[in-house]
Amino acid sequence: MKTIGVLGGLGPQATMDFEARVHRVAQRLVPRCGIAGYPPLVVWYLREPPLAVPAADAMPEAMAPANPALLDAARRLGGWADLLVIPANGVHLWQREIAAAAGRPVLGMVEAAVAEVRRRGWARVGLVEAAVRAAIADGTDGPTNPTTRGD
């Protein structure tokens, strides 16, 4: 069974909720054998903002770079886990950088949401997340998967 690295804490309740959901799904899908039926999780609770906060007199950038502490956490998780997940919305804006730092794939909620919309055959959906809007604007399925756009 693969080890899941959870880059969390950027909404601690979302991280705890994700952990609980993983365990509930495992209880339904994985044969029980004591505690061996649960997937191994390594959870990192980052306690800093995900973006590098510019100095007060700095000119704002189009998009702030990722906080080096975020990328360091991804690098450390990548040493322990087979893949990473991020149970926070906005952090997916730096998904490519996080995956590169970790040296592991990052399962993206944007790609998962787009795949589910397609699976269900929905023609119209509401958008909340900035990464989703950016993906639509540049014709991709999300932060990491470029595609040709179909209308």
DSSP file (Angstrom, degrees, kcal/mol; ACC not computed):
  #  RESIDUE AA STRUCTURE BP1 BP2  ACC     N-H-->O    O-->H-N    N-H-->O    O-->H-N    TCO  KAPPA ALPHA  PHI   PSI    X-CA   Y-CA   Z-CA
    1    1 A M              0   0    0      0, 0.0     2,-0.1     0, 0.0     0, 0.0   0.000 360.0 360.0 360.0 137.2    0.0    0.0    0.0
    2    2 A K        -     0   0    0      1,-0.1     2,-0.5    37,-0.0    79,-0.1  -0.413 360.0-120.2 -75.6 148.2    1.4    3.4   -0.9
    3    3 A T        -     0   0    0     36,-0.1    79,-2.5    -2,-0.1    80,-1.1  -0.772  23.9-145.1 -89.0 130.7    2.2    6.0    1.7
    4    4 A I  E     -ab  41  83A   0     36,-2.8    38,-2.6    -2,-0.5     2,-0.6  -0.847   3.8-152.6 -99.5 125.4    0.2    9.3    1.4
    5    5 A G  E     -ab  42  84A   0     78,-3.1    80,-2.5    -2,-0.5     2,-0.7  -0.878  10.1-157.9 -95.6 123.6    1.9   12.5    2.3
    6    6 A V  E     -ab  43  85A   0     36,-3.2    38,-2.9    -2,-0.6     2,-1.3  -0.900   6.7-160.1-107.4 112.9   -0.6   15.1    3.5
    7    7 A L  E     +a   44   0A   0     78,-2.7     3,-0.2    -2,-0.7    38,-0.1  -0.753  43.4 142.9 -90.5  93.1    0.6   18.7    3.2
    8    8 A G  E     +a   45   0A   0     36,-2.5    38,-3.1    -2,-1.3    80,-0.1  -0.318  20.2  88.4-121.0-163.9   -1.9   20.2    5.6
    9    9 A G        +     0   0    0      2,-0.3     2,-0.6    36,-0.3    -1,-0.1   0.290  63.0 108.9  89.1  -8.4   -2.4   22.7    8.3
   10   10 A L  S    S+     0   0    0      1,-0.4    81,-0.1    -3,-0.2    37,-0.1  -0.234 107.3   5.2 -91.7  45.4   -3.3   25.4    5.8
   11   11 A G  S >> S-     0   0    0     -2,-0.6     4,-1.7    77,-0.1     3,-0.9   0.258  84.9-158.9 131.7  74.7   -6.8   25.1    7.2
   12   12 A P  H 3> S+     0   0    0      0, 0.0     4,-2.5     0, 0.0     5,-0.2   0.823  89.4  55.4 -53.6 -36.6   -6.3   22.6   10.1
   13   13 A Q  H 3> S+     0   0    0      1,-0.2     4,-2.7     2,-0.2     5,-0.2   0.895 105.9  51.9 -65.4 -37.8   -9.9   21.6   10.1
   14   14 A A  H <> S+     0   0    0     -3,-0.9     4,-2.4     2,-0.2    -1,-0.2   0.887 109.7  50.3 -63.3 -38.2   -9.7   20.7    6.4
   15   15 A T  H  X S+     0   0    0     -4,-1.7     4,-2.3     2,-0.2    -2,-0.2   0.932 112.4  45.5 -65.4 -45.9   -6.7   18.5    7.1
   16   16 A M  H  X S+     0   0    0     -4,-2.5     4,-2.3     1,-0.2    -2,-0.2   0.897 112.8  51.2 -65.0 -39.5   -8.4   16.7   10.0
   17   17 A D  H  X S+     0   0    0     -4,-2.7     4,-2.4     2,-0.2    -2,-0.2   0.912 109.1  51.1 -62.8 -42.8  -11.5   16.2    7.9
   18   18 A F  H  X S+     0   0    0     -4,-2.4     4,-2.6     2,-0.2    -2,-0.2   0.934 109.4  50.1 -59.8 -47.0   -9.5   14.8    5.1
   19   19 A E  H  X S+     0   0    0     -4,-2.3     4,-2.1     1,-0.2    -1,-0.2   0.925 111.2  48.9 -57.7 -45.4   -7.8   12.3    7.5
   20   20 A A  H  X S+     0   0    0     -4,-2.3     4,-2.3     1,-0.2    -1,-0.2   0.896 110.9  50.3 -62.6 -40.4  -11.2   11.2    8.8
   21   21 A R  H  X S+     0   0    0     -4,-2.4     4,-2.6     2,-0.2     5,-0.2   0.903 107.8  52.8 -65.9 -40.8  -12.5   10.7    5.3
   22   22 A V  H  X S+     0   0    0     -4,-2.6     4,-2.4     1,-0.2    -1,-0.2   0.927 111.4  47.1 -59.1 -44.0   -9.5    8.6    4.3
   23   23 A H  H  X S+     0   0    0     -4,-2.1     4,-2.2     2,-0.2    -2,-0.2   0.896 111.0  50.7 -66.9 -40.0  -10.1    6.4    7.3
   24   24 A R  H  X S+     0   0    0     -4,-2.3     4,-1.3     2,-0.2    -2,-0.2   0.921 112.8  46.0 -63.9 -42.6  -13.9    6.1    6.6
   25   25 A V  H  X S+     0   0    0     -4,-2.6     4,-2.4     1,-0.2     3,-0.3   0.912 111.1  52.9 -66.1 -41.6  -13.3    5.1    2.9
   26   26 A A  H  X S+     0   0    0     -4,-2.4     4,-2.5    -5,-0.2    -1,-0.2   0.889 104.4  56.2 -60.7 -38.6  -10.6    2.7    4.0
   27   27 A Q  H  < S+     0   0    0     -4,-2.2    -1,-0.2     1,-0.2    -2,-0.2   0.854 113.8  40.6 -61.4 -33.8  -13.0    1.0    6.4
   28   28 A R  H  < S+     0   0    0     -4,-1.3    -2,-0.2    -3,-0.3    -1,-0.2   0.845 126.8  29.7 -81.2 -34.5  -15.4    0.4    3.5
   29   29 A L  H  < S+     0   0    0     -4,-2.4    -3,-0.2    -5,-0.1    -2,-0.2   0.732 104.9  68.7-104.1 -25.4  -12.9   -0.6    0.8
   30   30 A V  S  < S-     0   0    0     -4,-2.5     7,-0.1    -5,-0.3     3,-0.1  -0.834  86.4-109.9-104.1 131.1  -10.0   -2.3    2.4
   31   31 A P        -     0   0    0      0, 0.0     2,-0.3     0, 0.0    -2,-0.1  -0.295  41.3-111.4 -56.3 137.0  -10.3   -5.7    4.1
   32   32 A R        +     0   0    0     -5,-0.1     3,-0.1     1,-0.1    -5,-0.0  -0.512  47.7 156.9 -77.2 135.2  -10.0   -5.3    7.9
   33   33 A C    >   -     0   0    0      1,-0.6     3,-2.0    -2,-0.3     2,-0.3  -0.500  69.9 -76.0-153.0  73.2   -6.9   -6.8    9.5
   34   34 A G  T 3  S-     0   0    0      1,-0.3    -1,-0.6     2,-0.1     3,-0.4  -0.514 103.2 -28.7  64.9-130.7   -6.5   -4.9   12.8
   35   35 A I  T >  S+     0   0    0     -2,-0.3     3,-1.3     1,-0.2    -1,-0.3   0.395 120.5  93.4 -95.7   3.0   -5.1   -1.5   11.9
   36   36 A A  T <  S+     0   0    0     -3,-2.0    -1,-0.2     1,-0.2    -2,-0.1   0.632  70.8  70.9 -72.0 -12.8   -3.3   -2.8    8.8
   37   37 A G  T 3  S+     0   0    0     -3,-0.4    -1,-0.2    -7,-0.1    -7,-0.1   0.542  79.8  89.9 -81.7  -5.3   -6.3   -1.9    6.5
   38   38 A Y  S <  S-     0   0    0     -3,-1.3   -15,-0.1     1,-0.0     3,-0.0  -0.733  84.2-115.2 -92.4 138.3   -5.6    1.8    6.8
   39   39 A P        -     0   0    0      0, 0.0     2,-0.2     0, 0.0   -36,-0.1  -0.449  37.4-103.0 -68.5 143.5   -3.3    3.5    4.3
   40   40 A P        -     0   0    0      0, 0.0   -36,-2.8     0, 0.0     2,-0.4  -0.492  42.8-167.1 -67.0 131.7   -0.1    4.9    5.8
   41   41 A L  E     -a    4   0A   0     -2,-0.2     2,-0.5   -38,-0.2   -36,-0.2  -0.965  17.9-167.9-122.2 137.3   -0.4    8.7    6.2
   42   42 A V  E     -a    5   0A   0    -38,-2.6   -36,-3.2    -2,-0.4     2,-0.5  -0.988  19.5-164.8-119.1 117.9    2.4   11.2    7.0
   43   43 A V  E     -a    6   0A   0     -2,-0.5     2,-0.5   -38,-0.2   -36,-0.2  -0.897  10.8-167.2-113.4 128.8    0.8   14.5    7.8
   44   44 A W  E     -a    7   0A   0    -38,-2.9   -36,-2.5    -2,-0.5     2,-1.0  -0.961   8.5-156.2-113.3 118.6    2.7   17.8    7.9
   45   45 A Y  E     -a    8   0A   0     -2,-0.5     2,-0.4   -38,-0.1   -36,-0.3  -0.813  12.3-156.3 -94.9  99.2    0.8   20.7    9.5
   46   46 A L        -     0   0    0    -38,-3.1    24,-0.0    -2,-1.0    -2,-0.0  -0.616   7.4-167.1 -75.3 130.1    2.4   23.8    8.0
   47   47 A R        +     0   0    0     -2,-0.4    -1,-0.1   -37,-0.1   -38,-0.1  -0.140  59.4  77.0-113.3  36.5    1.9   26.8   10.4
   48   48 A E  S    S-     0   0    0     19,-0.0    19,-0.1    21,-0.0    -2,-0.1  -0.927  92.8 -84.3-136.3 161.1    2.8   29.6    8.0
   49   49 A P        -     0   0    0      0, 0.0    21,-0.2     0, 0.0    20,-0.1  -0.390  37.7-127.9 -63.0 146.7    1.1   31.3    5.1
   50   50 A P  S    S+     0   0    0      0, 0.0    17,-3.1     0, 0.0     2,-0.3   0.698  87.6  64.6 -72.7 -17.4    1.6   29.3    1.9
   51   51 A L  B    S-D   66   0B   0     15,-0.3     2,-0.5    19,-0.1    15,-0.3  -0.777  92.7-106.0-108.4 152.7    2.9   32.4    0.0
   52   52 A A        -     0   0    0     13,-3.3    15,-0.1    -2,-0.3    -1,-0.0  -0.625  36.7-135.0 -72.4 122.3    6.0   34.4    0.5
   53   53 A V        -     0   0    0     -2,-0.5     3,-0.1    -4,-0.1    -1,-0.1  -0.697  20.5-133.7 -83.9 119.3    4.9   37.6    2.0
   54   54 A P        -     0   0    0      0, 0.0    -1,-0.0     0, 0.0    10,-0.0  -0.278  28.9 -90.4 -70.8 158.7    6.6   40.5    0.3
   55   55 A A    >   -     0   0    0      1,-0.1     3,-1.9     4,-0.1     0, 0.0  -0.282  42.4-106.3 -61.7 154.5    8.2   43.4    2.2
   56   56 A A  T 3  S+     0   0    0      1,-0.3    -1,-0.1    -3,-0.1     0, 0.0   0.806 120.4  43.2 -56.7 -32.7    5.9   46.3    2.9
   57   57 A D  T 3  S+     0   0    0      2,-0.1    -1,-0.3     0, 0.0     2,-0.1   0.375  90.5 113.7 -96.4   5.1    7.6   48.5    0.3
   58   58 A A  S <  S-     0   0    0     -3,-1.9     3,-0.0     1,-0.1     0, 0.0  -0.450  74.5-110.1 -77.5 148.6    7.9   45.8   -2.4
   59   59 A M        -     0   0    0     -2,-0.1    -1,-0.1     1,-0.1    -4,-0.1  -0.611  40.6-110.7 -73.4 133.3    6.0   46.0   -5.6
   60   60 A P        -     0   0    0      0, 0.0     2,-0.2     0, 0.0    -1,-0.1  -0.378  30.1-139.2 -66.8 144.6    3.2   43.4   -5.7
   61   61 A E        -     0   0    0      1,-0.1     3,-0.3    -2,-0.1    -3,-0.0  -0.558  25.0-108.0 -95.7 165.0    3.7   40.6   -8.2
   62   62 A A  S    S+     0   0    0      1,-0.3     2,-0.4    -2,-0.2    -1,-0.1   0.922 110.8   6.0 -57.5 -43.6    1.0   39.0  -10.4
   63   63 A M  S    S-     0   0    0     -3,-0.0    -1,-0.3     0, 0.0     0, 0.0  -0.973  85.8-122.9-142.2 126.5    1.2   36.0   -8.1
   64   64 A A        -     0   0    0     -2,-0.4     3,-0.1    -3,-0.3   -11,-0.1  -0.346  35.1-108.3 -65.0 146.6    3.3   35.8   -5.0
   65   65 A P        -     0   0    0      0, 0.0   -13,-3.3     0, 0.0    -1,-0.1  -0.306  42.3 -86.7 -70.9 161.5    5.8   33.0   -4.9
   66   66 A A  B     -D   51   0B   0    -15,-0.3   -15,-0.3     1,-0.1    25,-0.0  -0.395  48.7-100.6 -65.8 144.3    5.3   30.0   -2.7
   67   67 A N    >>  -     0   0    0    -17,-3.1     4,-1.6     1,-0.2     3,-1.1  -0.489  26.2-131.0 -62.1 129.4    6.7   30.3    0.8
   68   68 A P  H 3> S+     0   0    0      0, 0.0     4,-2.4     0, 0.0     5,-0.2   0.825 108.9  60.5 -54.3 -30.8   10.0   28.5    1.0
   69   69 A A  H 3> S+     0   0    0      2,-0.2     4,-2.2     1,-0.2     5,-0.1   0.859 102.0  52.6 -65.2 -33.9    8.7   26.7    4.2
   70   70 A L  H <> S+     0   0    0     -3,-1.1     4,-2.1     2,-0.2    -1,-0.2   0.931 111.8  44.6 -64.3 -46.3    5.9   25.3    2.1
   71   71 A L  H  X S+     0   0    0     -4,-1.6     4,-2.4     2,-0.2    -2,-0.2   0.847 111.6  53.3 -69.3 -33.8    8.4   23.9   -0.4
   72   72 A D  H  X S+     0   0    0     -4,-2.4     4,-2.4    -5,-0.2    -1,-0.2   0.910 108.3  50.2 -66.0 -41.1   10.6   22.6    2.4
   73   73 A A  H  X S+     0   0    0     -4,-2.2     4,-2.7     2,-0.2    -2,-0.2   0.910 110.7  49.8 -61.7 -41.2    7.6   20.7    3.9
   74   74 A A  H  X S+     0   0    0     -4,-2.1     4,-2.6     2,-0.2    -2,-0.2   0.914 109.5  51.5 -63.0 -42.5    6.9   19.2    0.5
   75   75 A R  H  X S+     0   0    0     -4,-2.4     4,-0.9     2,-0.2    -2,-0.2   0.920 112.0  46.3 -60.2 -44.1   10.6   18.2    0.1
   76   76 A R  H >X S+     0   0    0     -4,-2.4     3,-0.8     1,-0.2     4,-0.6   0.926 112.9  48.6 -65.9 -44.6   10.5   16.5    3.5
   77   77 A L  H >X S+     0   0    0     -4,-2.7     4,-2.6     1,-0.2     3,-1.5   0.892 104.6  60.7 -61.6 -38.5    7.2   14.7    2.8
   78   78 A G  H 3< S+     0   0    0     -4,-2.6    -1,-0.2     1,-0.3    -2,-0.2   0.781  98.9  57.8 -59.7 -26.5    8.5   13.6   -0.6
   79   79 A G  H << S+     0   0    0     -4,-0.9    -1,-0.3    -3,-0.8    -2,-0.2   0.688 118.4  30.3 -74.8 -18.2   11.2   11.7    1.3
   80   80 A W  H << S+     0   0    0     -3,-1.5     2,-0.2    -4,-0.6    -2,-0.2   0.676 113.8  59.7-110.6 -24.8    8.6    9.7    3.3
   81   81 A A     <  -     0   0    0     -4,-2.6   -77,-0.2    -5,-0.1     3,-0.1  -0.673  61.4-142.2-115.3 160.9    5.6    9.4    1.0
   82   82 A D  S    S+     0   0    0    -79,-2.5     2,-0.3     1,-0.3   -78,-0.2   0.715  90.5   2.0 -87.5 -25.4    4.8    8.0   -2.5
   83   83 A L  E    S-b    4   0A   0    -80,-1.1   -78,-3.1    21,-0.2     2,-0.3  -0.973  70.6-129.6-156.3 160.5    2.5   10.8   -3.4
   84   84 A L  E     -bc   5 106A   0     21,-2.7    23,-2.9    -2,-0.3     2,-0.3  -0.884  13.1-169.5-118.6 150.1    1.2   14.0   -1.8
   85   85 A V  E     -bc   6 107A   0    -80,-2.5   -78,-2.7    -2,-0.3    23,-0.1  -0.951   9.5-153.7-129.3 154.1   -2.2   15.5   -1.3
   86   86 A I        -     0   0    0     21,-0.6     2,-1.4    -2,-0.3    23,-0.2  -0.914   1.8-163.3-131.2 103.9   -3.1   19.0   -0.2
   87   87 A P        +     0   0    0      0, 0.0     2,-0.3     0, 0.0   -69,-0.1  -0.231  66.0  85.9 -84.2  50.5   -6.5   19.4    1.6
   88   88 A A        -     0   0    0     -2,-1.4     4,-0.3     1,-0.2    21,-0.2  -0.988  69.6-140.5-146.2 142.0   -6.5   23.2    1.0
   89   89 A N  S >  S+     0   0    0     -2,-0.3     3,-1.7     1,-0.2    -1,-0.2   0.985  91.9  43.4 -69.9 -62.4   -7.8   25.1   -2.0
   90   90 A G  G >  S+     0   0    0      1,-0.3     3,-2.1     2,-0.2     4,-0.2   0.744  98.0  72.5 -63.7 -26.9   -5.5   28.0   -2.7
   91   91 A V  G >  S+     0   0    0      1,-0.3     3,-2.0     2,-0.2    -1,-0.3   0.733  79.8  76.8 -62.8 -21.3   -2.3   26.1   -2.2
   92   92 A H  G X  S+     0   0    0     -3,-1.7     3,-1.7    -4,-0.3    -1,-0.3   0.652  73.6  79.8 -65.7 -12.8   -2.9   24.3   -5.5
   93   93 A L  G <  S+     0   0    0     -3,-2.1    -1,-0.3     1,-0.3     3,-0.2   0.794 100.2  40.2 -60.6 -25.8   -1.8   27.5   -7.2
   94   94 A W  G <> S+     0   0    0     -3,-2.0     4,-2.6    -4,-0.2    -1,-0.3  -0.015  79.1 123.4-108.8  26.9    1.8   26.2   -6.5
   95   95 A Q  H <> S+     0   0    0     -3,-1.7     4,-2.7     1,-0.2     5,-0.2   0.889  72.8  50.9 -59.6 -41.9    1.1   22.6   -7.3
   96   96 A R  H  > S+     0   0    0     -4,-0.3     4,-2.3    -3,-0.2    -1,-0.2   0.930 112.8  46.0 -61.3 -44.9    3.9   22.4   -9.9
   97   97 A E  H  > S+     0   0    0      2,-0.2     4,-2.4     1,-0.2    -2,-0.2   0.884 112.6  50.7 -65.8 -38.4    6.4   23.8   -7.5
   98   98 A I  H  X S+     0   0    0     -4,-2.6     4,-2.5     2,-0.2     6,-0.2   0.929 111.0  48.1 -65.1 -45.7    5.3   21.6   -4.7
   99   99 A A  H  X>S+     0   0    0     -4,-2.7     4,-2.2     1,-0.2     5,-0.9   0.903 112.4  49.4 -62.2 -41.2    5.5   18.4   -6.9
  100  100 A A  H  <5S+     0   0    0     -4,-2.3    -1,-0.2    -5,-0.2    -2,-0.2   0.921 112.5  47.1 -64.2 -43.1    9.0   19.5   -8.0
  101  101 A A  H  <5S+     0   0    0     -4,-2.4    -2,-0.2     1,-0.2    -1,-0.2   0.895 117.1  43.4 -64.6 -39.8   10.1   20.1   -4.5
  102  102 A A  H  <5S-     0   0    0     -4,-2.5    -1,-0.2     2,-0.2    -2,-0.2   0.792  94.5-140.3 -76.1 -28.5    8.7   16.8   -3.3
  103  103 A G  T  <5S+     0   0    0     -4,-2.2    -3,-0.2     1,-0.3    -4,-0.1   0.744  73.7  96.1  69.3  21.5    9.9   14.7   -6.2
  104  104 A R  S   <S-     0   0    0     -5,-0.9    -1,-0.3    -6,-0.2    -2,-0.2  -0.933  84.9 -92.8-137.5 156.6    6.6   13.0   -6.0
  105  105 A P        -     0   0    0      0, 0.0   -21,-2.7     0, 0.0     2,-0.5  -0.434  32.0-143.8 -69.8 149.4    3.2   13.4   -7.8
  106  106 A V  E     -c   84   0A   0    -23,-0.2     2,-0.7    -2,-0.1   -21,-0.2  -0.972  11.9-135.1-113.6 120.0    0.6   15.7   -6.1
  107  107 A L  E     -c   85   0A   0    -23,-2.9   -21,-0.6    -2,-0.5     2,-0.4  -0.658  28.6-145.9 -74.7 116.9   -2.9   14.6   -6.5
  108  108 A G     >  -     0   0    0     -2,-0.7     4,-2.1     1,-0.1     5,-0.1  -0.699  17.6-151.9 -94.4 133.5   -4.7   17.8   -7.4
  109  109 A M  H  > S+     0   0    0     -2,-0.4     4,-2.3   -23,-0.2     5,-0.2   0.794  98.7  58.6 -69.9 -26.6   -8.2   18.6   -6.3
  110  110 A V  H  > S+     0   0    0      2,-0.2     4,-2.5     1,-0.2    -1,-0.2   0.957 108.9  43.0 -66.4 -49.2   -8.7   20.7   -9.3
  111  111 A E  H  > S+     0   0    0      1,-0.2     4,-2.6     2,-0.2    -2,-0.2   0.896 114.2  51.7 -62.0 -40.0   -8.0   17.8  -11.7
  112  112 A A  H  X S+     0   0    0     -4,-2.1     4,-2.1     2,-0.2    -1,-0.2   0.903 110.6  48.1 -64.4 -40.4  -10.1   15.5   -9.6
  113  113 A A  H  X S+     0   0    0     -4,-2.3     4,-2.3     2,-0.2    -2,-0.2   0.920 112.5  48.0 -66.2 -43.3  -13.0   18.0   -9.7
  114  114 A V  H  X S+     0   0    0     -4,-2.5     4,-2.4    27,-0.3    -2,-0.2   0.917 111.5  50.8 -63.4 -42.4  -12.7   18.4  -13.5
  115  115 A A  H  X S+     0   0    0     -4,-2.6     4,-2.8     1,-0.2    -1,-0.2   0.898 110.6  49.0 -61.7 -40.4  -12.6   14.6  -14.0
  116  116 A E  H  X S+     0   0    0     -4,-2.1     4,-2.2     2,-0.2    -1,-0.2   0.891 109.0  52.4 -67.4 -39.5  -15.7   14.2  -11.8
  117  117 A V  H  X>S+     0   0    0     -4,-2.3     5,-1.9     2,-0.2     4,-0.7   0.930 113.3  44.7 -60.3 -45.0  -17.6   16.9  -13.8
  118  118 A R  H ><5S+     0   0    0     -4,-2.4     3,-0.8     1,-0.2    -2,-0.2   0.919 110.6  54.0 -65.2 -43.2  -16.7   15.1  -17.0
  119  119 A R  H 3<5S+     0   0    0     -4,-2.8    -1,-0.2     1,-0.3    -2,-0.2   0.888 111.9  44.8 -58.6 -39.2  -17.6   11.6  -15.6
  120  120 A R  H 3<5S-     0   0    0     -4,-2.2    -1,-0.3    -5,-0.1    -2,-0.2   0.588 108.9-126.9 -82.0 -10.3  -21.0   12.9  -14.6
  121  121 A G  T <<5 +     0   0    0     -3,-0.8    -3,-0.2    -4,-0.7     2,-0.2   0.759  45.4 169.3  72.9  24.7  -21.5   14.6  -18.0
  122  122 A W      < -     0   0    0     -5,-1.9    -1,-0.2    -6,-0.2     3,-0.1  -0.486  23.9-167.3 -72.4 139.1  -22.3   18.0  -16.4
  123  123 A A  S    S+     0   0    0      1,-0.2     2,-0.4    -2,-0.2    -1,-0.1   0.711  73.5  36.2 -95.5 -25.8  -22.4   20.9  -18.9
  124  124 A R        +     0   0    0     -7,-0.1     2,-0.3     2,-0.0    -1,-0.2  -0.994  63.1 166.6-134.4 134.2  -22.5   23.7  -16.3
  125  125 A V        -     0   0    0     -2,-0.4     2,-0.3    -3,-0.1    -8,-0.0  -0.966  33.6-114.8-139.4 156.6  -20.7   24.0  -13.0
  126  126 A G        -     0   0    0     -2,-0.3     2,-0.4     2,-0.0    -2,-0.0  -0.705  27.6-146.0 -90.0 145.7  -20.1   26.8  -10.5
  127  127 A L        +     0   0    0     -2,-0.3     3,-0.0     1,-0.1    -2,-0.0  -0.931  31.9 155.0-116.4 135.4  -16.5   27.9   -9.9
  128  128 A V        +     0   0    0     -2,-0.4     2,-0.2     1,-0.0    -1,-0.1   0.657  51.4  84.8-119.9 -41.2  -15.1   29.2   -6.6
  129  129 A E     >  -     0   0    0      1,-0.1     4,-1.9     2,-0.0     3,-0.2  -0.445  65.8-142.8 -78.1 135.1  -11.4   28.4   -6.7
  130  130 A A  H  > S+     0   0    0      1,-0.2     4,-2.6     2,-0.2     5,-0.2   0.857 102.6  57.3 -62.3 -36.5   -8.9   30.8   -8.3
  131  131 A A  H  > S+     0   0    0      1,-0.2     4,-2.1     2,-0.2    -1,-0.2   0.866 105.7  50.6 -64.7 -34.8   -6.9   27.9   -9.6
  132  132 A V  H  > S+     0   0    0     -3,-0.2     4,-2.3     2,-0.2    -1,-0.2   0.925 110.6  48.8 -67.4 -43.5   -9.9   26.5  -11.4
  133  133 A R  H  X S+     0   0    0     -4,-1.9     4,-2.4     1,-0.2    -2,-0.2   0.916 111.6  49.2 -62.1 -42.5  -10.6   29.9  -13.0
  134  134 A A  H  X S+     0   0    0     -4,-2.6     4,-2.0     1,-0.2    -1,-0.2   0.891 109.5  53.1 -63.2 -39.0   -6.9   30.2  -14.1
  135  135 A A  H  <>S+     0   0    0     -4,-2.1     5,-2.9     1,-0.2     4,-0.5   0.911 110.6  46.1 -63.5 -42.6   -7.1   26.6  -15.5
  136  136 A I  H ><5S+     0   0    0     -4,-2.3     3,-0.9     3,-0.2    -1,-0.2   0.909 110.5  54.0 -66.3 -41.0  -10.1   27.5  -17.6
  137  137 A A  H 3<5S+     0   0    0     -4,-2.4    -1,-0.2     1,-0.2    -2,-0.2   0.866 115.4  38.5 -63.2 -36.2   -8.6   30.7  -18.8
  138  138 A D  T 3<5S-     0   0    0     -4,-2.0    -1,-0.2    -5,-0.1    -2,-0.2   0.344 115.3-111.6-100.5   9.7   -5.4   29.0  -20.0
  139  139 A G  T < 5S+     0   0    0     -3,-0.9     8,-0.9    -4,-0.5     2,-0.2   0.812  72.7 125.8  74.3  31.4   -7.2   25.9  -21.4
  140  140 A T  B   < -E  146   0C   0     -5,-2.9    -1,-0.2     6,-0.2    -2,-0.1  -0.705  68.6-122.9-115.2 170.8   -6.0   23.3  -19.0
  141  141 A D  S    S-     0   0    0      4,-2.4   -27,-0.3    -2,-0.2   -26,-0.1   0.510  84.3 -51.3 -84.9  -6.6   -7.6   20.8  -16.7
  142  142 A G  S    S-     0   0    0      3,-0.3    -1,-0.2    -7,-0.2     3,-0.2  -0.975  87.0 -39.9 159.2-168.2   -5.8   22.3  -13.7
  143  143 A P  S    S+     0   0    0      0, 0.0   -47,-0.1     0, 0.0    -1,-0.0   0.717 132.1  23.8 -61.2 -22.5   -2.5   23.3  -12.4
  144  144 A T  S    S+     0   0    0      1,-0.2     0, 0.0   -49,-0.1     0, 0.0   0.587 106.1  71.0-122.7 -10.5   -0.6   20.4  -13.9
  145  145 A N        -     0   0    0     -3,-0.2    -4,-2.4     2,-0.0    -3,-0.3  -0.787  58.3-163.0-119.7  91.4   -2.4   18.9  -16.9
  146  146 A P  B     +E  140   0C   0      0, 0.0     2,-0.3     0, 0.0    -6,-0.2  -0.464  21.7 163.0 -69.4 140.7   -2.6   20.8  -20.1
  147  147 A T        -     0   0    0     -8,-0.9     2,-0.4    -2,-0.2    -2,-0.0  -0.915  45.0 -91.7-142.8 170.4   -5.2   19.7  -22.5
  148  148 A T        -     0   0    0     -2,-0.3     2,-0.4     1,-0.0    -9,-0.1  -0.726  51.2-115.5 -82.5 143.4   -7.0   21.0  -25.6
  149  149 A R        -     0   0    0     -2,-0.4     2,-0.4     2,-0.0    -9,-0.0  -0.636  27.7-164.0 -86.1 132.1  -10.1   22.7  -24.5
  150  150 A G              0   0    0     -2,-0.4   -11,-0.0     1,-0.1    -3,-0.0  -0.934 360.0 360.0-112.5 139.3  -13.5   21.4  -25.5
  151  151 A D              0   0    0     -2,-0.4    -1,-0.1     0, 0.0    -2,-0.0   0.434 360.0 360.0 -99.3 360.0  -16.7   23.4  -25.3
